Amino acid sequence: MNVLVTGGAGFIGSHIVDRLIAEGHRVVVVDNISTGKEEQIHPDAVFYRTDLTRPELREVFEKEKPEFVIHQAAQIHVNTSVEDPAFDASVNILGTINLLEACRNVGVRKVVYASSAAVYGNPETLPLDERHPVRPLSGYGVSKYTVEHYLNVYRHLYGISFTALRYANVYGIRQDPRGEGGVISIFVDRVLRGLPMTIHGDGEQTRDYIYVEDVARANLAALEAGDGEILNIGTGRQSSLNEVLRLFREITGQDVEAVYGPERPGDIRHSVFDISKARRVLGWEPKVSLEEGLRKTVEYYREQYRTMDTDR
Ligand SMILES: NC(=O)c1ccc[n+]([C@@H]2O[C@H](COP(=O)([O-])OP(=O)(O)OC[C@H]3O[C@@H](n4cnc5c(N)ncnc54)[C@H](O)[C@@H]3O)[C@@H](O)[C@H]2O)c1
């Protein structure tokens, strides 16, 4: 297949690209390298340093004529969307409209889209399934949800098939611990630098943490399975920060220190996905346990930090 991946230099996108290439597909990456890194792009992928919002995107599509698009590029920070909602909307909504127009222009068959748990807002019932009310609490949640509607419109008007994947909390290798990266990448970074973990609240708050390779597999499955579907992608298991801390202690053999601070206002207490629809539609199953995923991540970064130390 000829697949174009937006955001293929980023955390999740680069894992998707690696897997597509391993399975023998031709891959084109479009990324503006704002949060992604060029060295994360698989050397066998064709790379265009192009912004989603720019008219040049159309030329890339005309040249490469992709059959499938996996759309990961986005403004990903909830805080940025609160401080500058217009910027968030310009990338996530207008940039995606530009992308969908380019898809229409060359007759793309299907778009697989990275949506988010942020569309739900504060969970009213757990586990969250796809019928749960959608009441996003940030511009980011609104922009991610808006695109789901545009996908429906382009399917209706032009027959472009889509599958939207609402990700839970994704973690793993290549996640950026700077900025507002996932809590696990921040923890890994602090543990390996011998710094204490900062926990806001009592540490009993829970999330559905899913390993990045499981998310990449879901994207590949979605290229062929599902049409016009919205699917939760998580593990269906909720884990507390205290459990994450205990696993870090076990994996590193270190007495990792934790500093408990005041709860952050507005933080969601518990969240976990019901993933039965994704299981059914995609024939997909998350395979990596939290312990195994944390172990892989810690081992990878331990090696990276060691190399950084010897390079200094
Ligand atoms: N990480 C998570 O836990 C999580 C959870 C839910 C949803 N998502 C979604 O998954 C997708 C991937 O997120 P990630 O965690 O890999 O983040 P990331 O920042 O590592 O990846 C995003 C990529 O998009 C690129 N990009 C950003 N703006 C662009 C633009 N205007 N034009 C072209 N490229 C642009 C960045 O350079 C980067 O390579 C995003 O759509 C995000 O909203 C992530």
Ligand as a Chemical Component Dictionary entry (heavy atoms), coordinates in Angstrom:
data_LIG
# 
_chem_comp.id                   LIG 
_chem_comp.type                 NON-POLYMER 
_chem_comp.pdbx_formal_charge   0 
_chem_comp.three_letter_code    LIG 
# 
loop_
_chem_comp_atom.comp_id 
_chem_comp_atom.atom_id 
_chem_comp_atom.alt_atom_id 
_chem_comp_atom.type_symbol 
_chem_comp_atom.charge 
_chem_comp_atom.model_Cartn_x 
_chem_comp_atom.model_Cartn_y 
_chem_comp_atom.model_Cartn_z 
_chem_comp_atom.pdbx_ordinal 
LIG N1  N1  N 0  0.415  10.924 23.285 1  
LIG C1  C1  C 0  -0.815 10.702 23.715 2  
LIG O1  O1  O 0  -1.021 10.198 24.829 3  
LIG C2  C2  C 0  -2.010 11.031 22.838 4  
LIG C3  C3  C 0  -3.297 10.823 23.377 5  
LIG C4  C4  C 0  -4.399 11.106 22.579 6  
LIG C5  C5  C 0  -4.223 11.564 21.272 7  
LIG N2  N2  N 1  -2.969 11.782 20.783 8  
LIG C6  C6  C 0  -2.854 12.263 19.396 9  
LIG O2  O2  O 0  -1.899 11.458 18.723 10 
LIG C7  C7  C 0  -1.235 12.222 17.708 11 
LIG C8  C8  C 0  0.260  12.069 17.838 12 
LIG O3  O3  O 0  0.675  12.627 19.091 13 
LIG P1  P1  P 0  2.127  12.388 19.704 14 
LIG O4  O4  O 0  1.950  12.141 21.161 15 
LIG O5  O5  O -1 2.882  11.412 18.875 16 
LIG O6  O6  O 0  2.733  13.850 19.558 17 
LIG P2  P2  P 0  4.047  14.402 18.794 18 
LIG O7  O7  O 0  4.143  15.842 19.107 19 
LIG O8  O8  O 0  5.224  13.545 19.104 20 
LIG O9  O9  O 0  3.643  14.181 17.268 21 
LIG C9  C9  C 0  2.977  15.152 16.499 22 
LIG C10 C10 C 0  3.762  15.344 15.208 23 
LIG O10 O10 O 0  3.054  16.261 14.373 24 
LIG C11 C11 C 0  3.970  17.221 13.850 25 
LIG N3  N3  N 0  3.204  18.457 13.595 26 
LIG C12 C12 C 0  2.651  19.289 14.510 27 
LIG N4  N4  N 0  2.049  20.320 13.901 28 
LIG C13 C13 C 0  2.209  20.133 12.562 29 
LIG C14 C14 C 0  1.813  20.863 11.412 30 
LIG N5  N5  N 0  1.138  22.018 11.513 31 
LIG N6  N6  N 0  2.171  20.393 10.198 32 
LIG C15 C15 C 0  2.880  19.244 10.071 33 
LIG N7  N7  N 0  3.284  18.509 11.125 34 
LIG C16 C16 C 0  2.953  18.946 12.357 35 
LIG C17 C17 C 0  5.031  17.384 14.918 36 
LIG O11 O11 O 0  6.269  17.895 14.436 37 
LIG C18 C18 C 0  5.158  15.933 15.429 38 
LIG O12 O12 O 0  6.117  15.222 14.694 39 
LIG C19 C19 C 0  -1.748 13.649 17.862 40 
LIG O13 O13 O 0  -2.760 13.859 16.898 41 
LIG C20 C20 C 0  -2.331 13.688 19.266 42 
LIG O14 O14 O 0  -3.359 14.640 19.365 43 
LIG C21 C21 C 0  -1.857 11.534 21.539 44 
# 
loop_
_chem_comp_bond.comp_id 
_chem_comp_bond.atom_id_1 
_chem_comp_bond.atom_id_2 
_chem_comp_bond.value_order 
_chem_comp_bond.pdbx_ordinal 
LIG N1  C1  SING 1  
LIG C1  O1  DOUB 2  
LIG C1  C2  SING 3  
LIG C2  C3  SING 4  
LIG C2  C21 DOUB 5  
LIG C3  C4  DOUB 6  
LIG C4  C5  SING 7  
LIG C5  N2  DOUB 8  
LIG N2  C6  SING 9  
LIG N2  C21 SING 10 
LIG C6  O2  SING 11 
LIG C6  C20 SING 12 
LIG O2  C7  SING 13 
LIG C7  C8  SING 14 
LIG C7  C19 SING 15 
LIG C8  O3  SING 16 
LIG O3  P1  SING 17 
LIG P1  O4  DOUB 18 
LIG P1  O5  SING 19 
LIG P1  O6  SING 20 
LIG O6  P2  SING 21 
LIG P2  O7  DOUB 22 
LIG P2  O8  SING 23 
LIG P2  O9  SING 24 
LIG O9  C9  SING 25 
LIG C9  C10 SING 26 
LIG C10 O10 SING 27 
LIG C10 C18 SING 28 
LIG O10 C11 SING 29 
LIG C11 N3  SING 30 
LIG C11 C17 SING 31 
LIG N3  C12 SING 32 
LIG N3  C16 SING 33 
LIG C12 N4  DOUB 34 
LIG N4  C13 SING 35 
LIG C13 C14 SING 36 
LIG C13 C16 DOUB 37 
LIG C14 N5  SING 38 
LIG C14 N6  DOUB 39 
LIG N6  C15 SING 40 
LIG C15 N7  DOUB 41 
LIG N7  C16 SING 42 
LIG C17 O11 SING 43 
LIG C17 C18 SING 44 
LIG C18 O12 SING 45 
LIG C19 O13 SING 46 
LIG C19 C20 SING 47 
LIG C20 O14 SING 48 
# 
